[in-house]
């Protein structure tokens, strides 16, 4: 069923920001929602499928509220806003976009861009151990890093530990040149990159050199007890069940842990159970532990990444259905 609605911005300057240069913002909304938008002065005419028109009307209301708070509007923000309101039209975009996690050295505002990202950072604030599970590009590691750096700057913790399993840490690693630190460094590079994106180079290097921020392979955690630390375990799908248990039992007083991973990207040998999958089964319902499950709707990288994730998910479903038919 089609519907026509009219939205009045009420202010010419605000309307110009909302419409974008040559109405590019309105054209983007048209494309994403599959409806028609026409403008006349400060008035916007919406026409199309009734459900999508209602989402469009709500979107215009929320975008105006953001603009009134002096938030600059970019095409990516409109894309995120459409995804959020299409999932839950009652959501307040201000509650999400203005929930500042951290302001980087480059004055880059780090804030959630989806409902699940908002849930994720709230879970990190409220729990001792949080699992962030989902596909690439959903901000699992980046937001965890931002929360860790923010906690360090507020002196809520005295150090940050950034940990990753080195899945090739057996024979293949032995053939690489250099000492052990040099051999595992390629596995840890993404964590360094996120750190350097948030802090200026000199500050980040100083924190690493003094041990306030430690980046280490998971194997280095055995036998340690971590007090007063913010610990991030990245690529947790590539831990074994034993490694995951070892990691979680290292946590001491005043510590928090965020474990991130993508269960569709397990690189372990087939006979090894993923520690992340095992933890999901074992730890659900344990007080102080929260699980956040991201989907392709939460991908906040280039739009092509979301399309790629969706394409692979479709292929996995087809393969699963084919395997099931063959077994039958």
N, C-alpha and C positions, 0 to 999 in steps of 0.2 A: 504494500500500500504506500502511495506517495504522499508527501506532506510538504507544505510551504510554510516557512516561518520567517520572521524579520527580526534582526538584531540591530539595535541602535547603540553605537559606541558612545555617542553623546559628546564627544570632544574631537575636534579636527586633528589636533596634534597627536592624540592617542590613536586615532584611526589611521593616520599615516604610518605610525610604527607597526600597528597591527596588520595593515594590508601589505606592508613591505614595498620595496621599489618595484614599480610597474606591477603591483598586485601579486608579487611572487609568493607571498605567504598564503594568500587566498587560493592561488593556483595549486599550491602544494596540498592544502587541505582538501580541495576538490579531488585531486588525484588519489590521495590516501583514503578518503571516505567514499569516493564514487558518487558524489553529489554535485549539484550546480550551485555556485556562489556568484552573486552579482552585487556590485556596490554602487551606491548613489549617495554622494555626500558622506555622512557618517553612518549611513544605513547599509546593512548587509542583508541581501535576500538569499535564503537557503531553500533549495528544492531538490527532492529526491526521495529515496527510500526513507520511510518514517523513522525507523530506528537509527539510521545513519545521520539523518537531519537532527535528531535529538542529541546525538553525540556531538555533532558539529556546533549546535547552539551552546551546549555546555562547555565545549572547548573554547569558544569565543569569549564566554563569560570568564573562564579561568585565565585565559591569556591576558585579558584586560586587567585582571587583578594583579598579575605578575608585572605587567608594564607600569601600573600605577605605583608599584614598589621599586621602580627604576631598574628592573631586571632587563638586560638587553635580550632581544629575541632573535634566535638563530634557527635556521631550518631544522637542524638536529633536535632542538628543544621542542619544536612543533611535532616532529616525528615521535619523540618520547611521550609527549603529552597525549597524542592520539592513542598510542598504545595503552597508556595508563587509563584513560577515560573509557576506552573501548572495553577494558576489563572490568572497571568499576566506575560508573559515571558519577558516583557520589563523592569520589576522592577530591580532596583539596590539593591542587598542584602546589600551592604555597607551602603546605606542610611538608611536601617532598623536596621541592627544588630549593627551599630556603633552610633546609636542615643541614647546615654547613658542618662537614666532618673536619675539614682542614683547609687552610689557605696556604698554597705552596709558595716557595721562594720567588716564583715568577708571578705571584698574585693570581694564580689560577685557583678558582673556587672548586673544591672537591665536595660534591654533594650527590645524593642518590638521583638516579635518572629513571627509575622504575619502581613499581610497588614492591617488588621482591628485594630490590636493593635497599629500600627503606626498611623493610622487615629485617634484612640482614644486619644493618648497622644497629638497629634497635636490639636485636638478639645479642650482638657483641657487647653492647652497653649493659645488658641485664643478666648475662650468663658467664660462667667461668670457662666453658668450652663450647665453641660454636663450629659447626660444620657448614661450609659453603660448597654445594654440589651442583654442577651444571656445566654447560658447554663453554667453549672459548669465547672471550669477548664480553662476558657478563659482569666483569669488574670484581670478581671474587677476591683475587689476590691484591689488586690495586686498592680497593676499599679497605681491606684488612690492613694493608701497609699504612694507609692514611690514618686509620684508627690507632694503630700502634705508635706512629710518630706523634699524633696528637696527645696520646696518653703520656708519652715520654716528655713532651714539652710542658704538660701540665703537672709533671712530677708524680703521676699516678703509678708509674713503674720506673725502675732505675735502669732498665736496659731492654733492648729488643733482640730477639733471636729469630733469624730467618733461616728456615731449614728446608732442604729438599732431598728426596732420595736420589741416589745416582744409580739408575737401574742397570747400567752397564759396569757396575763397580767390581766385577769379577775379572775374568781373564782379559777381556777386551781392553779394559782400562789400563792394564799393565803394559800394553804395547804403546801407549801414548807417551810422548817425551815429558820430562820434568819431574818434580817431586809430587807428592800426593795432592798438595794444595793446588798446584798448577793443573793436575789431571782432572780434578773435580770442578774447577772454576767454570768451564762451559755450562755445566748443569745449573750453576748458581747465578749466571749472568742476568737472567730475567729479574731476579730479586734486586740485584744492584741497580738495574735500569729503573725500576720503580722508585727505589730510594732516591736516586739522583734526579728523578723528575720532580720530587717533592721538596728537596732541600738543595740549597746552592752547593756547588761542587766541594768547596772548601769545608763547609760545615759537615757534609756527608762523609767526606774522607776523614775528618777529625773524629767523628763518632765511631767509624770503623776502626781507625788506628788505635783508639783508646779502649776498644772492646765494649763500648756502650751499645753499639750495634754490631752484632756478630752474625755473619753469614756462613753457614756450615752445612756440610752433607749430613744426612740423618745418622750415618754410622758414628759420627763424632758425639752423638748424644748419649750413648750407652754409658751407664755408670754415673751420670751427672744428675744433680738435683737443682732445679731452676726456681729460685725464689725471686719475688718482686720483678717478674719479667713478663713482657708481652711476646708470646711465641707464635710464629706463623709457620705451619707445615704446608708447603705448596706441593702440587702434583701428588697428592696423597693416594691416588688410585694405584700408584706404583710402589706402595709399601706392602709388605706382607702382613698378615694378621699379627705375627710376633713383633714385627717392627712397630706397628701401630700401638700395640699394648705397651711396648717399651717406651715409646714417645710419650704417651698419655700419663704414664706413671712417673715421668721425670718431673712433672709439675709440682712446685712447692707453694709455700704460703705467699699470698699476694700476687700470684701469677694468673695470667689468662692465656688461653690458646685458641687460635683460629686454624682450622684444618680445611684446606681447599682441594678440590679435585674434580675430575670429569670421568665418570664411570664408563664412558664410551671410548676412552683413550688409554686403556690398560696395556702396558708394554711388558708385563711380567711373563715369564714362561707359563705355559698352559697349566702346568700342574701346581702352580702357586696361586692361592686365593688372595684376592686383593684385600689389603687391610682396611680400605675404605668401605668396601661392600660388607665386610665382616662387622665393622664398627656400626654400620647402619642397622644391622640385625640385632646386635648385642646391646647397644647403648640407647636405643629409642625408649623414652620414658624415664630415663635417669634424671633426677633433679639437678639443675645447674648446667645441663647439656641441651643445646638447641640445634636443630637441623634446618637449614635454609636450602630449598630446592629451586634452582634457577631453570628457566627454559629458554628456547630461542627468542621468546618475546622480550627477554631481558638483555639481549645482545646490544651493547652500546658502542660498538666499533663501527666502521664503515658499513652502510646498509648491505653491501654485498656479503659481509660475514654472516648476517642473519639468513640471507638466502642460501648460502653454502651450508650452514648448519641444518636448515630445513630440508635441503636436498639430500643430505646424508641420512637424516632421520627417516625420510621416505624410503630410501634405499634399504636401510636396516629393517624397516617394517616389511618390505617386500621379501627380503631374504629370509626373515623369520617366518613369514607366511608360507614361503616356498618350502622351507625346511620342515614345517609342520605338515604340509600336504604330502611331502615325500615320505615322512615318517608314518603317515596314516595309510 
